[in-house]
Amino acid sequence: MNRTRRLPAALAIFAALSGPVSAADLGVIAAPPPVVVVPAPVVVPVIPHIWLGHFTGGARTDVPGVMDWRDEFARFPSRRECLHWLHALKRAYRAQEGFKTCLRIR
């Protein structure tokens, strides 16, 4: 007898805690929100060529037997800029010739 009284009370508490099953149970009809799908633009990154400039060379100083030696690396977006950089360093450090190059690395 005790068991049969607890069952409706348990069902009432469970129904109160779980809430309504759907909006149709309440008699309210709500339209679903509109779904707008916006396609994302396809972006293909343009990777420019990268040139690595390498220069080694030396210039004489005022002190006899002492040379100003350079070993430098730099990156450039074009071969023309790399060659311009090399040419400027060749003019400044022409006493001792070293390694000079522009190498495309990408």
Secondary structure by P-SEA (a helix, b strand, c coil): caaaaaaaaaaaaaaaaacccccccccccccccbbbbbbcccccccccbbbbbbbbbbbbcccccccccccbbbbbccaaaaaaaaaaaaaacccccccccccccc
